[in-house]
Amino acid sequence: MAILKISDELQAELKTLLKSSQSPEETIDILSKSTKFSNLLTSLEKILKEDKFVQFRGGELSNYNFFFTALVNCFGEYYGVIEHTGIKIDCDHTGCSRNQLVLHNDDAIDIERQPQFGFIQVIKEDPVLKAHNGITLIRELIRELRFKDPDLLNSLLTVPVPMCSYGINYDGENKKRLVVKEPILSKDNDGYKVRFDFERINFYYKEKNEKQPYEESKMIFNFLQYANSIKKALFLEVGDILIQNNKETLHDRGECSIEIGTNGKLNSREILVSFAR
C-alpha cells in the first residue's frame, strides 16, 4: 500500500516553522524555503508517479496552519477552493451522500481543464462505520482486460458514452448545460487515461427521458465489475491526505453513518477536497 508517514520529529519541526503563519500564501512561502519539506514533497511525488496514488499520514501537521492548501498548491495550478463536505440526510451533491459511491474520477465532464490530481483529507471520522476509500489503477485494469476481455477493452476505447451536467462543479456559479460524448478509456503519449462519472451518465438519459441502450449499459456494468475486482481499499484516519492521479485512477467510498445529538446537530464523517491541474 502506498502510504507515507512522517516521523513525530519531522512533524514537530515543520509545525514550528509554520507556527507564525497567518495565511495560505505565507505558509506556501515558508515551506518553499524548507529543505525538509522539499524532501517530503519529493518523496510524495515519486510515490505518486510510480503508484498513481499515495496516502500521506501527516498527523496533526495536516490540519496545521493552512498546510493542506499549501500542499495542493505544490502539485500544479491550484483551483483556489478547498471544499468542506460532510455527510447529510438530505443532499443533492454526491459527495455528501450516505450511500456507497460508485467508482469515478472527478470533473470527468470537463474536457479542457480536468484536474490532474485530486486531494481528500479526513478531518472527522465516521461515528459508527469504518468508511473505506477505494482506488482502482487504470494500468492494472488494462492488463486485466487485455487477457480476460479484449473485446470489452476495445469497446471502452472506442465507444463514446454521454455525460450531462449543469456546470462542472456542484457549488460553481456557472450552471451552463454541458454534454460530452467520449469513450471511457483513452490513450495518449503518457499512457492510458479514464473519464467516467456514473451519475452524469445517468443524468444524461434522465434529462432526455430516454432509456440507456442495452449494449452501453452492459459495457458499463462489465467495466465496473472488472474495476471493482482489482480495487484497493484503504482507511483514512483523521489528518490523512489521499492524493490520487485523477486521470489514471478511479476512486470511491463506502457507506457512511450519521450521529444526531440532543440539539438536532448531526455528527458525521467530514473531509476537505481540492484539486490541482
The 8 nearest C-alpha neighbors of each residue, nearest first, counted from 0:
[[1, 2, 53, 233, 231, 54, 50, 232],
 [2, 0, 53, 54, 3, 52, 50, 46],
 [3, 1, 54, 53, 0, 55, 4, 56],
 [4, 2, 55, 56, 54, 5, 1, 53],
 [5, 3, 56, 55, 57, 2, 6, 54],
 [6, 4, 57, 9, 10, 56, 3, 7],
 [5, 7, 9, 8, 10, 4, 57, 11],
 [6, 8, 10, 9, 11, 5, 58, 12],
 [7, 9, 11, 6, 10, 12, 5, 13],
 [10, 8, 12, 6, 11, 7, 13, 5],
 [9, 11, 7, 13, 8, 12, 60, 6],
 [10, 12, 14, 8, 9, 13, 7, 15],
 [13, 11, 9, 15, 14, 10, 8, 16],
 [14, 12, 16, 15, 10, 11, 9, 17],
 [15, 13, 17, 11, 16, 12, 18, 10],
 [14, 16, 12, 18, 13, 17, 11, 19],
 [17, 15, 13, 14, 18, 12, 29, 19],
 [18, 16, 14, 20, 15, 19, 13, 26],
 [19, 17, 15, 20, 16, 14, 64, 63],
 [18, 20, 17, 21, 16, 15, 64, 26],
 [21, 19, 17, 26, 18, 25, 22, 64],
 [20, 22, 19, 25, 23, 64, 26, 24],
 [21, 23, 25, 24, 20, 26, 65, 64],
 [24, 22, 26, 65, 25, 27, 69, 68],
 [23, 25, 27, 22, 26, 28, 69, 21],
 [24, 26, 28, 22, 27, 23, 20, 29],
 [25, 27, 23, 29, 28, 24, 20, 30],
 [28, 26, 69, 24, 30, 25, 29, 31],
 [27, 29, 25, 31, 26, 30, 24, 32],
 [28, 30, 26, 31, 27, 32, 25, 33],
 [29, 31, 33, 27, 32, 28, 36, 26],
 [30, 32, 28, 29, 33, 27, 37, 36],
 [33, 31, 30, 29, 34, 28, 37, 36],
 [34, 32, 30, 36, 35, 31, 37, 29],
 [35, 33, 37, 36, 38, 32, 31, 30],
 [34, 36, 38, 37, 33, 39, 9, 13],
 [35, 37, 39, 33, 38, 34, 40, 30],
 [38, 36, 34, 40, 35, 39, 41, 33],
 [37, 39, 35, 41, 36, 40, 34, 42],
 [40, 38, 36, 42, 37, 41, 43, 35],
 [39, 41, 37, 43, 42, 38, 36, 44],
 [40, 42, 44, 38, 43, 39, 37, 45],
 [41, 43, 45, 39, 40, 44, 46, 38],
 [44, 42, 40, 46, 41, 45, 47, 39],
 [43, 45, 47, 41, 42, 46, 48, 40],
 [46, 44, 48, 42, 47, 43, 41, 49],
 [47, 45, 49, 43, 48, 44, 50, 42],
 [46, 48, 51, 52, 44, 50, 45, 49],
 [49, 47, 45, 46, 51, 50, 44, 52],
 [48, 50, 46, 47, 51, 45, 52, 44],
 [49, 51, 47, 52, 46, 48, 1, 53],
 [52, 50, 47, 244, 48, 49, 243, 247],
 [53, 51, 243, 47, 50, 242, 244, 1],
 [52, 54, 1, 242, 2, 47, 241, 55],
 [55, 53, 241, 2, 240, 1, 3, 56],
 [54, 56, 3, 240, 239, 2, 57, 4],
 [57, 55, 4, 239, 58, 3, 54, 5],
 [56, 58, 61, 60, 5, 55, 4, 239],
 [59, 57, 238, 60, 56, 61, 239, 237],
 [58, 60, 61, 62, 238, 57, 63, 10],
 [61, 59, 63, 62, 58, 57, 10, 14],
 [60, 62, 57, 238, 59, 63, 66, 58],
 [63, 61, 60, 59, 238, 66, 64, 67],
 [62, 64, 60, 61, 66, 65, 59, 14],
 [63, 65, 66, 20, 17, 62, 26, 18],
 [64, 66, 23, 68, 67, 63, 69, 26],
 [65, 67, 69, 68, 64, 63, 61, 70],
 [68, 66, 70, 69, 65, 61, 71, 62],
 [69, 67, 71, 65, 66, 70, 72, 23],
 [68, 70, 27, 66, 72, 67, 71, 23],
 [69, 71, 67, 73, 72, 68, 66, 74],
 [72, 70, 68, 73, 69, 74, 67, 275],
 [71, 73, 69, 77, 70, 74, 75, 68],
 [74, 72, 70, 71, 75, 69, 40, 77],
 [75, 73, 72, 71, 275, 76, 70, 116],
 [76, 74, 275, 276, 73, 77, 72, 71],
 [75, 77, 276, 275, 78, 72, 74, 73],
 [76, 78, 275, 72, 79, 75, 274, 71],
 [79, 77, 80, 274, 275, 76, 273, 276],
 [80, 78, 77, 81, 273, 68, 72, 76],
 [79, 81, 78, 82, 273, 77, 274, 272],
 [80, 82, 273, 272, 271, 83, 79, 68],
 [81, 83, 272, 271, 80, 84, 273, 270],
 [84, 82, 271, 270, 81, 272, 85, 269],
 [85, 83, 270, 269, 95, 82, 271, 94],
 [84, 86, 269, 95, 268, 267, 87, 270],
 [85, 87, 95, 267, 96, 97, 268, 269],
 [88, 86, 89, 95, 90, 85, 96, 97],
 [87, 89, 90, 86, 97, 96, 257, 95],
 [90, 88, 87, 91, 96, 95, 86, 92],
 [89, 91, 92, 87, 88, 95, 96, 93],
 [92, 90, 93, 89, 96, 95, 94, 169],
 [91, 93, 94, 90, 95, 169, 96, 170],
 [94, 92, 96, 95, 91, 100, 90, 198],
 [93, 95, 92, 96, 84, 86, 85, 100],
 [94, 96, 86, 93, 85, 87, 92, 84],
 [95, 97, 93, 98, 94, 86, 87, 90],
 [98, 96, 255, 254, 86, 256, 95, 99],
 [99, 97, 254, 96, 100, 255, 253, 252],
 [98, 100, 254, 253, 252, 101, 97, 255],
 [101, 99, 251, 252, 98, 253, 102, 93],
 [100, 102, 251, 103, 99, 197, 252, 250],
 [101, 103, 251, 250, 249, 100, 104, 223],
 [104, 102, 249, 196, 195, 250, 101, 251],
 [103, 105, 249, 245, 195, 107, 250, 196],
 [104, 106, 107, 103, 245, 114, 113, 117],
 [107, 105, 108, 109, 113, 167, 104, 114],
 [106, 108, 194, 105, 109, 195, 104, 196],
 [107, 109, 106, 110, 179, 162, 167, 163],
 [108, 110, 113, 106, 107, 111, 112, 167],
 [111, 109, 112, 108, 113, 107, 179, 106],
 [110, 112, 109, 113, 108, 114, 107, 106],
 [113, 111, 109, 110, 114, 276, 106, 115],
 [112, 114, 109, 106, 110, 111, 107, 115],
 [115, 113, 276, 275, 116, 274, 112, 245],
 [114, 116, 276, 245, 244, 246, 275, 113],
 [117, 115, 244, 245, 275, 114, 243, 274],
 [116, 118, 274, 243, 242, 245, 273, 244],
 [117, 119, 242, 273, 272, 241, 274, 120],
 [120, 118, 272, 241, 240, 271, 270, 121],
 [121, 119, 240, 271, 270, 239, 122, 241],
 [120, 122, 270, 237, 238, 123, 239, 269],
 [121, 123, 237, 270, 269, 238, 120, 124],
 [124, 122, 269, 268, 121, 237, 125, 270],
 [125, 123, 268, 237, 126, 269, 121, 122],
 [124, 126, 268, 267, 127, 128, 256, 255],
 [127, 125, 267, 124, 128, 258, 257, 256],
 [128, 126, 125, 256, 129, 257, 258, 255],
 [129, 127, 130, 125, 255, 256, 126, 254],
 [128, 130, 131, 125, 127, 234, 255, 124],
 [131, 129, 253, 128, 255, 254, 125, 132],
 [132, 130, 234, 253, 233, 252, 129, 232],
 [131, 133, 252, 233, 251, 232, 234, 253],
 [132, 134, 232, 251, 250, 231, 252, 230],
 [133, 135, 250, 231, 230, 249, 136, 248],
 [136, 134, 230, 249, 248, 226, 231, 137],
 [137, 135, 248, 139, 138, 247, 140, 134],
 [136, 138, 140, 139, 248, 247, 141, 135],
 [137, 139, 141, 140, 136, 142, 191, 247],
 [140, 138, 142, 137, 141, 136, 143, 229],
 [139, 141, 137, 143, 142, 138, 144, 226],
 [140, 142, 138, 144, 143, 139, 145, 137],
 [143, 141, 139, 145, 140, 144, 138, 146],
 [144, 142, 140, 141, 145, 146, 147, 139],
 [143, 145, 148, 147, 141, 146, 149, 142],
 [146, 144, 149, 142, 143, 147, 141, 148],
 [145, 147, 144, 148, 143, 149, 142, 141],
 [146, 148, 144, 145, 143, 149, 142, 150],
 [147, 149, 144, 151, 150, 146, 145, 152],
 [150, 148, 145, 152, 151, 144, 153, 146],
 [151, 149, 153, 152, 148, 154, 144, 145],
 [150, 152, 154, 153, 149, 148, 155, 218],
 [153, 151, 149, 155, 150, 154, 144, 156],
 [152, 154, 150, 156, 151, 155, 149, 157],
 [155, 153, 151, 157, 158, 156, 152, 150],
 [154, 156, 152, 183, 184, 153, 157, 182],
 [157, 155, 184, 153, 154, 185, 182, 152],
 [156, 158, 154, 182, 155, 153, 159, 184],
 [157, 159, 182, 154, 155, 156, 160, 181],
 [160, 158, 182, 181, 180, 157, 161, 183],
 [159, 161, 180, 181, 182, 158, 162, 183],
 [162, 160, 180, 179, 200, 159, 203, 181],
 [163, 161, 200, 199, 179, 203, 178, 180],
 [162, 164, 178, 203, 199, 177, 202, 200],
 [165, 163, 177, 166, 176, 199, 178, 167],
 [166, 164, 176, 174, 175, 177, 167, 163],
 [165, 167, 174, 175, 173, 168, 164, 176],
 [166, 168, 106, 109, 165, 169, 164, 108],
 [167, 169, 171, 170, 166, 106, 173, 172],
 [168, 170, 171, 92, 167, 166, 165, 172],
 [171, 169, 168, 172, 166, 167, 173, 92],
 [172, 170, 168, 173, 169, 166, 167, 174],
 [171, 173, 174, 170, 166, 168, 169, 175],
 [172, 174, 166, 171, 175, 167, 165, 168],
 [175, 173, 166, 165, 172, 176, 171, 167],
 [174, 176, 165, 166, 173, 177, 164, 167],
 [177, 175, 165, 164, 166, 174, 178, 163],
 [178, 176, 164, 163, 165, 175, 166, 179],
 [177, 179, 163, 162, 176, 164, 161, 180],
 [178, 180, 162, 161, 181, 108, 177, 163],
 [181, 179, 161, 160, 159, 162, 178, 182],
 [180, 182, 159, 160, 179, 183, 161, 158],
 [183, 181, 159, 158, 184, 156, 157, 160],
 [182, 184, 194, 155, 193, 195, 181, 156],
 [185, 183, 193, 156, 182, 155, 192, 194],
 [186, 184, 192, 156, 191, 193, 182, 183],
 [185, 187, 191, 190, 192, 188, 184, 189],
 [186, 188, 190, 189, 191, 185, 192, 184],
 [187, 189, 190, 186, 191, 192, 185, 247],
 [190, 188, 187, 191, 186, 192, 247, 185],
 [189, 191, 187, 186, 188, 192, 138, 185],
 [190, 192, 186, 185, 187, 138, 247, 184],
 [191, 193, 247, 185, 246, 184, 186, 190],
 [192, 194, 184, 183, 246, 247, 195, 185],
 [195, 193, 183, 107, 184, 104, 192, 246],
 [196, 194, 103, 183, 107, 104, 193, 197],
 [195, 197, 103, 199, 198, 107, 200, 104],
 [196, 198, 200, 199, 201, 195, 103, 101],
 [199, 197, 201, 200, 196, 202, 93, 162],
 [200, 198, 202, 162, 163, 201, 196, 197],
 [201, 199, 162, 197, 203, 202, 198, 161],
 [202, 200, 198, 199, 203, 204, 205, 197],
 [201, 203, 199, 205, 200, 204, 206, 198],
 [204, 202, 163, 200, 201, 206, 162, 205],
 [205, 203, 207, 209, 206, 202, 201, 208],
 [206, 204, 202, 208, 207, 203, 201, 209],
 [205, 207, 208, 204, 203, 202, 209, 163],
 [206, 208, 204, 209, 205, 203, 202, 210],
 [209, 207, 205, 206, 204, 210, 203, 202],
 [210, 208, 204, 207, 211, 205, 206, 203],
 [209, 211, 204, 212, 208, 205, 213, 207],
 [210, 212, 213, 204, 209, 216, 215, 201],
 [213, 211, 215, 214, 210, 216, 217, 209],
 [212, 214, 216, 215, 217, 211, 210, 218],
 [215, 213, 217, 216, 212, 218, 211, 219],
 [214, 216, 218, 212, 217, 213, 219, 211],
 [215, 217, 219, 213, 218, 214, 220, 212],
 [218, 216, 220, 214, 215, 219, 213, 221],
 [217, 219, 215, 221, 216, 220, 222, 214],
 [220, 218, 222, 216, 217, 221, 223, 215],
 [221, 219, 217, 223, 222, 218, 216, 224],
 [220, 222, 224, 218, 223, 219, 217, 225],
 [223, 221, 219, 220, 225, 224, 218, 226],
 [224, 222, 226, 220, 225, 221, 227, 219],
 [223, 225, 221, 227, 222, 226, 220, 228],
 [224, 226, 228, 223, 222, 227, 221, 229],
 [227, 225, 223, 228, 224, 229, 222, 135],
 [228, 226, 230, 224, 229, 225, 223, 135],
 [227, 229, 225, 226, 230, 224, 223, 231],
 [230, 228, 227, 226, 135, 231, 225, 140],
 [231, 229, 135, 227, 134, 228, 133, 226],
 [230, 232, 134, 133, 135, 229, 233, 132],
 [233, 231, 133, 132, 131, 230, 134, 234],
 [234, 232, 132, 131, 133, 235, 231, 134],
 [233, 235, 131, 132, 236, 232, 130, 129],
 [236, 234, 239, 233, 121, 237, 131, 132],
 [235, 237, 239, 238, 234, 121, 124, 56],
 [236, 238, 121, 122, 239, 123, 124, 235],
 [237, 239, 58, 61, 121, 122, 236, 120],
 [240, 238, 56, 236, 235, 237, 55, 120],
 [241, 239, 120, 55, 119, 54, 242, 238],
 [240, 242, 54, 119, 118, 53, 55, 120],
 [243, 241, 118, 53, 52, 117, 240, 54],
 [244, 242, 52, 117, 245, 116, 51, 241],
 [243, 245, 116, 51, 247, 246, 115, 248],
 [244, 246, 116, 115, 243, 248, 117, 247],
 [245, 247, 192, 244, 193, 248, 115, 104],
 [248, 246, 192, 137, 244, 245, 193, 136],
 [249, 247, 136, 137, 135, 245, 246, 244],
 [248, 250, 103, 135, 104, 102, 134, 136],
 [251, 249, 134, 102, 133, 103, 104, 135],
 [250, 252, 102, 133, 100, 101, 132, 103],
 [253, 251, 132, 100, 131, 99, 133, 130],
 [252, 254, 99, 130, 131, 132, 100, 255],
 [253, 255, 99, 98, 97, 130, 252, 256],
 [256, 254, 97, 130, 128, 98, 125, 253],
 [255, 257, 127, 128, 125, 97, 267, 126],
 [258, 256, 267, 266, 265, 259, 126, 255],
 [257, 259, 266, 265, 267, 126, 260, 256],
 [260, 258, 265, 264, 263, 266, 257, 261],
 [259, 261, 263, 262, 264, 265, 258, 266],
 [260, 262, 263, 259, 264, 265, 258, 266],
 [261, 263, 260, 264, 259, 265, 266, 258],
 [264, 262, 260, 261, 259, 265, 258, 266],
 [263, 265, 260, 262, 259, 266, 261, 258],
 [266, 264, 259, 258, 263, 267, 257, 260],
 [265, 267, 258, 257, 259, 264, 126, 268],
 [268, 266, 257, 125, 86, 126, 269, 85],
 [267, 269, 125, 124, 123, 85, 86, 270],
 [270, 268, 85, 123, 122, 84, 121, 267],
 [271, 269, 121, 120, 122, 84, 83, 272],
 [270, 272, 83, 120, 82, 119, 81, 84],
 [271, 273, 119, 82, 118, 81, 270, 120],
 [274, 272, 118, 81, 117, 82, 80, 119],
 [275, 273, 117, 116, 118, 114, 78, 77],
 [276, 274, 77, 75, 76, 116, 114, 74],
 [275, 114, 115, 76, 75, 116, 77, 274]]
